[in-house]
Amino acid sequence: MTTLSVTTWSLEQTAPTDLRPAAVPEGDVRVVRSEVPSPEFSRFLYASVGGDIRWTDRLGWSYARWREHLERPGVETWVAHDRGTPAGYVELEAQAEGLVEILYFGLLPAFRGRRIGGHLLSYGVARAWDLADRWPGVKPTARVWLHTCSKDGEHALDNYLRRGFRLFDTTVEDEPDVATPGPWPGAYSA
C-alpha cells in the first residue's frame, strides 16, 4: 500500500474578537442551521463536500452512529444554500471546559471559488462563539479550534488564517493513500 505524507495544522481563536469576518457573497446565499438531526442529510453533506479531498473516516458509520453523534447536546450543523441548493456546511461540537471544535467545514465542488467559503466559515465561527446561548447546560465558549490538513482544499489553511485563527500545532504523518471516493463511485475523475 502506498502512503501519503500529510501535514495537519491545529488552529484556534481564544476570543470572539479574534474573528475577522469575510464579506457576504453576492446573490442569494443563506446559512441556516439544520435543527432536525438527519443522518441522511449529514452523510450527504460529508460525502459530497469531502469526496474529492479524501474524507473517509465517517464513510463506514452506521445510521445509528450518525444519529447518536447528531443528537448530542452542542452538536450543530450550519448549511450554506445558494439559491436554495445546499452549497456547503460547517459542523460544530461543544466540548468540555467551553471548547468548541469545528469538526468539518467545506463546500461542494461546484460551489468552490465563489466566495461562499469565507462567508460560511465566518458565520460558523460566530455560531461557535454563541453556541452556549442555544444549549442549556453547555458552558460558554472560551476557545474555538479546528484541524485542517494538506489533503483539504488548497485555500483551506489561508481561509482559516484570514478569519483570525492562529496556528498552535503542526504535525506530519504518513497515511494510507486512499482512492478519492467522491459522493458515489465514479463521481469524480482522478
C-alpha positions in Angstrom: 0.0 0.0 0.0 1.3 3.5 -0.9 1.4 6.2 1.7 0.9 10.0 1.6 2.7 12.5 3.8 0.0 14.6 5.4 0.6 17.9 7.3 -2.0 18.7 9.9 -2.3 22.2 11.3 -4.2 22.9 14.5 -5.6 26.4 14.8 -7.6 28.3 17.4 -9.3 31.5 18.4 -9.5 32.4 22.1 -11.9 35.4 22.0 -14.9 36.4 19.8 -12.9 39.5 18.8 -10.4 37.2 17.0 -12.9 36.6 14.2 -12.3 38.6 11.1 -15.4 38.1 9.0 -15.3 37.7 5.2 -17.6 39.7 3.0 -21.0 38.4 2.3 -21.1 37.0 -1.2 -23.4 38.5 -3.8 -26.6 36.7 -4.7 -29.0 34.6 -2.7 -26.6 32.8 -0.3 -28.1 31.9 3.1 -26.8 30.0 6.1 -29.3 28.1 8.2 -29.0 25.6 11.0 -30.1 22.1 10.3 -32.1 21.7 13.5 -33.5 18.3 13.0 -30.8 15.6 13.3 -30.8 13.8 10.0 -28.2 11.1 9.4 -29.1 11.0 5.7 -28.6 14.7 5.2 -25.4 14.9 7.3 -23.9 11.9 5.4 -24.8 13.6 2.1 -23.0 16.8 3.2 -20.0 14.8 4.4 -19.6 12.6 1.3 -20.4 15.4 -1.1 -18.0 18.0 0.4 -15.2 15.6 1.3 -15.5 13.1 -1.5 -12.8 14.6 -3.7 -10.4 15.5 -0.8 -10.2 12.1 0.9 -12.6 12.5 3.8 -13.2 8.8 4.6 -13.3 8.5 8.4 -17.1 8.6 8.6 -18.0 6.7 5.5 -18.3 3.5 7.5 -20.6 5.0 10.1 -23.9 3.2 10.6 -27.2 5.1 10.6 -27.3 4.6 14.4 -23.8 6.1 14.8 -24.7 9.2 12.8 -27.9 9.7 14.8 -26.0 9.2 18.1 -23.5 11.9 17.1 -26.0 14.4 15.7 -28.3 14.1 18.8 -25.5 15.0 21.3 -26.1 18.4 23.0 -24.0 21.1 21.4 -23.5 19.4 18.0 -24.7 21.7 15.3 -24.7 21.7 11.5 -24.9 25.0 9.7 -25.6 24.8 5.9 -24.9 27.4 3.3 -27.5 27.4 0.5 -27.0 29.1 -2.8 -30.5 29.9 -4.3 -31.9 27.1 -2.2 -29.3 24.4 -3.1 -27.0 23.1 -0.3 -23.6 24.5 -1.1 -21.5 23.6 2.0 -21.6 23.2 5.7 -19.8 23.7 9.0 -20.3 21.2 11.9 -19.7 22.4 15.4 -19.2 20.3 18.6 -19.3 21.7 22.1 -16.6 20.0 24.3 -15.6 20.2 27.9 -14.4 23.4 29.5 -16.0 25.8 27.0 -14.2 24.4 23.9 -16.0 24.3 20.6 -14.4 22.3 17.8 -15.2 22.9 14.1 -15.3 19.2 13.2 -16.0 19.7 9.5 -16.2 22.7 7.1 -16.3 22.8 3.4 -18.1 23.4 0.1 -19.4 21.0 -2.5 -17.0 21.2 -5.5 -19.5 23.1 -7.7 -19.6 26.0 -5.2 -15.9 26.5 -4.6 -14.2 29.6 -5.8 -17.4 31.7 -5.5 -16.6 33.5 -2.2 -19.1 31.4 -0.2 -16.5 29.6 1.9 -15.2 32.7 3.7 -18.7 33.8 4.5 -19.8 30.3 5.7 -16.7 30.0 7.9 -17.3 33.4 9.3 -20.9 32.6 10.1 -20.0 29.2 11.6 -17.3 30.7 13.8 -19.7 33.3 15.1 -22.2 30.5 15.9 -19.4 28.6 17.7 -18.8 31.7 19.9 -22.6 31.9 20.8 -23.3 28.1 20.9 -24.0 28.0 24.6 -26.9 30.5 24.1 -28.7 27.7 22.2 -27.8 24.8 24.5 -28.8 25.0 28.2 -26.1 23.3 30.3 -23.3 23.9 27.7 -20.5 26.1 29.1 -20.0 29.5 27.4 -17.4 29.2 24.6 -13.8 30.1 25.7 -12.0 28.7 22.7 -12.9 27.7 19.1 -10.4 25.3 17.5 -10.0 23.0 14.5 -7.7 20.9 12.4 -7.0 21.2 8.7 -4.6 19.3 6.6 -2.7 19.2 3.4 -5.4 16.9 1.9 -8.1 19.7 2.3 -8.8 22.2 -0.3 -5.9 24.4 -1.5 -7.3 27.5 0.1 -8.4 26.0 3.4 -5.5 27.0 5.6 -5.4 30.5 4.2 -9.1 30.9 4.8 -8.8 30.0 8.4 -5.8 32.4 8.9 -7.7 35.2 7.2 -10.7 34.6 9.6 -8.4 35.2 12.6 -7.3 31.7 13.6 -3.8 31.2 15.0 -1.7 28.2 14.5 -0.9 26.3 17.7 0.4 22.9 16.4 1.7 21.2 13.3 2.3 17.5 12.7 3.4 15.5 9.7 2.4 11.8 9.4 2.3 9.2 6.7 -1.2 8.0 6.0 -2.5 5.3 3.6 -3.1 6.9 0.1 -6.8 6.0 -0.3 -8.7 6.4 -3.5 -10.8 9.5 -3.8 -14.3 8.1 -3.1 -16.5 11.0 -4.3 -20.1 11.2 -3.1 -20.7 7.9 -5.0 -18.4 5.7 -7.0 -17.2 7.3 -10.2 -18.5 10.8 -9.4 -15.0 12.4 -9.7 -12.3 11.6 -12.2 -8.8 11.3 -10.8 
